[in-house]
Structures are given as C-alpha cells and as structure tokens.
Amino acid sequence: MKVFRYGIISNDQGHYLFILWFVILELVPFKSSLMDTLKQDKYVLLDNMTSIWDQVFTVAPLVVIGTKERQGYDLAPKHMATPLGFGNYFGFVCTSRHNTFSNVLATGQFTVSFPLPDQIISTSLSASPRIESISKSEGIINALPVLKAPSMDAPIIADAYFYLECGLHKIIDGFDDYSIITGKIKTAYAHKDYMKVSEMDEQDQILKNPLLAYIAPGRFAKITATNGFPFPKNFKR
C-alpha cells in the first residue's frame, strides 16, 4: 500500500477523497518525489562482504604520520586522513595492530608531512615492514631524508610542502578493528611556494608547484591541472 504523505488538497472534498482512494488502491500512480530511480544498466552492485574500497577507484590525500617510540622513531603513510571541520583539527584512520597507534597513545602527539610528487618513493619506503633484528628506526628512518619536528620529539619527511604538529585530541573506536585518531594542531608550517596568496594566479601556481594525490587502491597522481570550483551564488560554508 502506498502512503499518502503530502499533496495539494482540493477544495472539492469529494473529489479529493475519490483520488485518495484510488491512490491507496494503487490504481493511480502517486509520486512523492520528482527524482528518478538509478538505472542500473551501467552500474554493478558491489559485494559488501568484502571492502568496497578495493572495488572502485577513489581520490585521497597522501600523508606521512611521524611518531616517537621507545627505541627510536616511526613513519607511516596514510591516505585515510583529513582535516576535521574548519578548525585546527586533523585525523587519520589507524589500527591498534600498528605501532603508530600505540606510539600516539603513549606520547600523546604525532606529526603530519604532506609529501611532494617526486617524494613518492621515500613515502612508500616509510611503509616498509619491520625486521626483528633491526628496528624500523634503524632500518628505514635512518635511510630516509628525515628531520626532527621543530617543537616536538617526532620525525617529519624532509622537503615536504606542508607540516603539522598535533597533540592527541581523542581516539574514536568502533570501525571494525580500525579507529580514527584525531589531533589538535599545535603548529603548522607551509612552504612559501604553496601558500594561498590572493594576488597569485592559483591555476598557474599549482601548475608550477604540483600536488600529490593517492588514487586508491594502489595508484598515485601528480596534480598540475586544476580549475576553480563553481560555487553557487551567495554560497557560505
């Protein structure tokens, strides 16, 4: 049975009840919305018994999280990472199976490095697995172009274009065995070529200073061509 939720009520009550009765009996089609239903001839229903994110390409940032651990330092690339609101908060997805999680929990802080496209190899190497006889700090950190963050004891990737130093805000559990680690940004540094300056041509600026994007799963892109977003008139965030 269809539910009559809203419509234009006729002054002729008899006519209105007559039409309503036919709607209830489904003899007259009644549309509660002007939207069409998705036509599935060009789409595939994804299997949600496995991760849907492995079945389609999506665009994401690519950052490197730096943390201090007992016997050195740790770096870990993350693409499930994002600003949280328009205030100075940042978060990323992590699991308690990774040292990044326990390091942030122990120290209450972490760094975020935004690498450049030509740093994709060093960014990838920061994800190298640990070897029992050699700590990750010795085997990977010492082999990569790494710096110490200006105001906290944690590493950052050298020559990135954007850095964040974050204090732990809260950890949100409940996404299977994954959590969202959120931080309050204490300090931030940006390379002067990547600063948003009103008098500069932004399209030309990004052409000369490309950005790195992660195309999940398993690809990356060097972004040089951009366009201004067509916001509607009087749009406010």
GIDAPE-V845588 format. One record per pair of residues at least 6 apart in sequence whose ideal C-beta (glycine too) atoms are under 8 Angstrom apart, sorted by sequence separation. I is the first residue (numbers start at 1). GAP is how many residues later the second one is. If there is no record, write none. Layout:
# GIDAPE-V845588
I:GAP  I:GAP
This chain:
# GIDAPE-V845588
10:6  22:6  46:6  67:6  68:6  83:6  84:6  94:6  95:6  96:6  104:6  130:6  148:6  149:6  173:6  196:6  214:6  215:6  9:7  23:7  66:7  67:7  83:7  84:7  94:7  103:7  115:7  148:7  149:7  156:7  172:7  213:7  214:7  47:8  66:8  82:8  115:8  128:8  131:8  147:8  148:8  171:8  172:8  212:8  213:8  10:9  19:9  46:9  66:9  67:9  81:9  82:9  130:9  146:9  147:9  171:9  212:9  46:10  65:10  81:10  82:10  94:10  100:10  146:10  147:10  171:10  172:10  212:10  213:10  64:11  65:11  81:11  128:11  146:11  147:11  154:11  171:11  211:11  212:11  64:12  65:12  80:12  81:12  128:12  145:12  146:12  170:12  193:12  210:12  211:12  64:13  65:13  80:13  144:13  145:13  152:13  168:13  169:13  210:13  63:14  64:14  78:14  126:14  141:14  145:14  149:14  151:14  168:14  169:14  210:14  62:15  63:15  78:15  125:15  150:15  168:15  169:15  193:15  194:15  4:16  62:16  63:16  65:16  78:16  149:16  167:16  168:16  193:16  62:17  166:17  167:17  206:17  207:17  61:18  63:18  76:18  125:18  126:18  166:18  206:18  207:18  4:19  60:19  125:19  164:19  166:19  167:19  4:20  60:20  61:20  92:20  165:20  166:20  206:20  2:21  60:21  61:21  164:21  165:21  2:22  76:22  90:22  122:22  165:22  1:23  7:23  76:23  122:23  164:23  165:23  203:23  2:24  76:24  164:24  202:24  203:24  1:25  74:25  163:25  203:25  4:26  6:26  74:26  162:26  163:26  202:26  5:27  65:27  162:27  163:27  2:28  162:28  63:29  65:29  74:29  161:29  162:29  69:30  161:30  81:31  99:31  126:31  160:31  67:32  161:32  162:32  67:33  69:33  161:33  69:34  123:34  152:34  65:35  68:35  122:35  151:35  67:36  151:36  67:37  69:37  99:37  150:37  111:38  119:38  68:39  150:39  67:40  119:40  68:41  111:41  119:41  67:42  115:42  67:43  109:43  111:43  113:43  116:43  66:44  67:44  110:44  111:44  113:44  116:44  65:45  66:45  109:45  111:45  115:45  116:45  65:46  66:46  77:46  107:46  114:46  115:46  65:47  66:47  77:47  107:47  113:47  114:47  64:48  114:48  161:48  63:49  64:49  77:49  113:49  114:49  63:50  76:50  77:50  113:50  63:51  64:51  75:51  76:51  112:51  63:52  111:52  112:52  61:53  62:53  111:53  111:54  112:54  111:55  109:56  110:56  109:57  109:58  110:58  64:59  108:59  109:59  108:60  62:61  75:61  64:62  74:62  72:63  74:63  105:63  71:64  72:64  73:64  104:64  72:65  75:65  71:66  72:66  75:66  105:66  74:67  104:67  69:68  73:68  72:69  75:69  75:71  110:71  73:73  110:73  90:74  109:74  90:76  104:77  101:78  75:80  89:80  97:80  101:80  73:81  74:81  96:81  100:81  73:82  75:82  93:82  95:82  66:83  95:83  96:83  94:84  95:84  68:85  93:85  94:85  68:86  93:86  94:86  67:87  93:87  94:87  66:88  67:88  92:88  93:88  66:89  91:89  92:89  66:90  91:90  66:91  91:91  64:92  90:92  91:92  120:92  64:93  89:93  90:93  117:93  119:93  89:94  116:94  117:94  89:95  90:95  117:95  64:96  88:96  89:96  116:96  88:97  115:97  84:98  114:98  88:100  120:100  117:103  117:105  117:106  79:135  79:137  62:150  62:151  86:151  61:152  62:152  60:153  61:153  59:154  60:154  59:155  60:155  59:156  60:156  58:157  59:157  57:158  58:158  62:158  57:159  57:160  57:162  59:162  53:163  54:163  53:164
